[in-house]
Amino acid sequence: MAILVMMRHGLSEWNKLNQFTGFTDVDLAEEGIEEATQAGKLLKDKGIQFDAVFTSTLKRAIETTEIALRETGQADLIPDMIKHDDLRERDYGDLTGLNKDAMREKFGEEQVHIWRRSYDVPPPNGESLEMVVENRVRPYYEKNIKPLLDEGKTVLIGAHGNTLRAMLIILGERTKDNINDAEIPTGKPLFFEV
């Protein structure tokens, strides 16, 4: 049986500021570095040995994944990590860099919640979760990750909240009707037997 571990990056500087981040390449906060360290310790305690590691091209995901791998004693996997734009966070369009609370005041709690959590409604000039699933994450998963899982490999994906929400849909763990409720914590590995 294959094992898939998915991990959202640790808390970033913009997460701390409550800003929409999307494709912006921001640093981890000190708390995020500690979350990545703790995630690595958890993975080590579980004795998981990875065959392949995938991450987005954004440094908050890369750094989290590297820290976790070092903590597990698997730093030798870092040079071979596969980084790809298809695993980036969703594009928040015109909301990128703006404060979420300020946007709630301007547009209302319900509208901002729809932009952040609905399946098929994109923020202005951004991507909906459906677009992330169908245009990026599903094709990438089917071509690059699923074949490894089909071979019984153990795979780590270090990515972003919406990338991992997309993966929950692809894996059949959530549907477009209940994905709205899925919160992906920063720096906490999620384990799946595939």
C-alpha positions in Angstrom: 0.0 0.0 0.0 1.3 3.4 -0.9 1.5 6.3 1.5 0.9 9.9 0.6 1.8 12.6 3.0 0.6 16.2 2.3 1.9 19.2 4.2 0.9 22.8 4.0 3.8 25.2 4.4 4.5 26.7 7.8 3.0 30.0 8.9 4.3 32.7 6.5 4.9 36.4 7.1 1.8 37.3 5.1 -0.3 34.6 7.0 0.7 36.5 10.2 -0.5 39.8 8.6 -3.7 38.1 7.5 -3.1 39.0 3.8 -4.1 37.1 0.7 -0.8 35.6 -0.6 -1.5 33.5 -3.7 1.5 33.5 -6.0 3.5 36.1 -4.0 6.7 34.5 -2.9 6.9 35.4 0.8 9.1 34.1 3.6 8.2 31.8 6.5 7.7 33.5 9.8 9.7 32.2 12.8 6.6 30.3 13.9 6.5 28.7 10.4 10.0 27.5 10.8 9.2 25.9 14.1 6.0 24.3 12.6 8.2 22.8 9.8 10.7 21.5 12.4 7.9 19.9 14.5 6.4 18.4 11.3 9.7 16.8 10.6 9.9 15.4 14.1 6.5 13.9 13.7 7.4 12.3 10.4 10.6 10.9 12.0 8.6 9.5 14.9 6.3 7.7 12.5 9.3 6.2 10.7 8.2 7.3 7.3 10.9 7.0 4.5 10.0 8.9 1.4 10.7 7.7 -2.2 9.8 11.0 -3.8 9.1 14.6 -2.8 7.1 17.2 -4.6 6.7 20.9 -3.8 5.6 24.1 -5.4 8.0 26.6 -6.7 7.2 29.1 -3.9 9.9 29.4 -1.2 7.5 29.0 1.8 6.6 25.5 0.6 10.2 24.6 -0.4 11.7 25.8 2.9 9.0 24.0 5.0 9.6 20.8 3.1 13.4 21.1 3.3 13.3 21.7 7.1 11.0 18.8 7.6 13.2 16.5 5.5 16.3 17.5 7.5 14.5 16.7 10.7 13.6 13.2 9.5 17.2 12.5 8.5 16.3 12.5 4.8 18.1 15.6 3.7 19.6 13.5 0.9 16.2 13.8 -0.8 16.4 17.7 -1.0 18.5 17.9 -4.2 16.0 15.7 -6.0 12.8 17.4 -4.8 10.5 18.0 -7.8 9.3 21.6 -7.8 6.5 22.7 -10.1 4.3 25.7 -10.7 1.2 23.5 -10.9 1.5 22.9 -7.1 1.5 26.6 -6.2 -1.2 28.3 -4.1 -4.2 29.6 -6.0 -4.0 33.0 -7.6 -6.0 35.4 -5.5 -6.1 38.0 -8.4 -7.0 41.5 -7.3 -7.1 40.4 -3.6 -3.4 39.5 -3.5 -1.6 41.5 -0.8 -4.8 42.8 0.7 -5.8 42.3 4.3 -8.7 39.7 4.7 -10.4 41.7 7.5 -10.3 44.9 5.5 -11.9 43.0 2.6 -14.6 41.7 4.9 -15.4 45.2 6.0 -15.5 46.4 2.3 -17.3 43.5 0.7 -18.9 41.7 3.6 -18.1 38.5 5.5 -20.2 36.3 3.2 -18.6 37.5 -0.1 -15.1 37.1 1.2 -15.9 33.6 2.5 -17.2 32.7 -1.0 -14.0 34.0 -2.6 -11.9 32.1 -0.2 -13.7 28.9 0.2 -16.2 28.3 -2.6 -15.4 25.7 -5.2 -16.3 27.6 -8.4 -16.4 31.3 -7.7 -13.0 33.0 -8.3 -11.9 36.2 -6.6 -11.7 39.1 -9.1 -9.1 38.3 -11.8 -8.0 35.2 -9.8 -8.6 31.4 -9.8 -11.4 29.4 -8.3 -10.6 26.2 -6.5 -12.2 24.4 -9.4 -9.7 26.0 -11.8 -6.9 24.9 -9.5 -8.2 21.3 -9.4 -9.0 20.9 -13.1 -6.3 23.1 -14.8 -3.3 22.4 -12.6 -3.4 20.0 -9.7 -5.4 17.1 -11.2 -3.4 16.9 -14.5 -0.1 17.2 -12.6 -1.2 14.5 -10.0 -2.4 12.1 -12.7 0.8 12.4 -14.8 3.5 12.7 -12.1 2.4 11.5 -8.6 -0.3 8.9 -9.1 2.0 6.5 -11.1 4.4 6.5 -8.1 1.6 5.7 -5.7 0.4 3.0 -8.1 3.8 1.4 -7.7 3.4 1.5 -3.9 5.8 4.4 -3.3 5.8 6.7 -0.3 5.4 10.3 -1.5 5.5 13.7 0.2 3.8 16.8 -1.2 4.8 20.1 0.4 2.5 22.8 -0.9 -0.3 25.3 0.0 -3.8 25.3 1.6 -5.7 25.4 -1.7 -3.3 23.0 -3.5 -4.0 20.5 -0.7 -7.8 21.2 -0.7 -7.6 20.4 -4.4 -5.8 17.2 -3.6 -8.6 16.2 -1.1 -11.1 16.5 -4.0 -8.9 14.5 -6.4 -8.4 11.8 -3.8 -12.2 11.6 -3.1 -11.8 12.7 0.5 -13.9 15.8 -0.1 -16.4 16.9 -2.8 -17.1 20.2 -4.3 -20.1 20.4 -2.0 -18.2 20.0 1.3 -14.7 21.3 0.4 -15.8 24.7 1.8 -15.4 23.3 5.3 -11.9 22.0 4.9 -9.3 23.9 6.8 -5.7 22.8 6.2 -3.5 23.8 9.1 0.0 25.2 8.5 2.9 22.9 9.0 0.8 19.8 10.0 1.3 16.6 7.9 -1.8 14.8 6.6 -1.4 11.1 6.1 -3.2 8.9 3.5 -2.9 5.3 2.6 -3.6 5.0 -1.1 
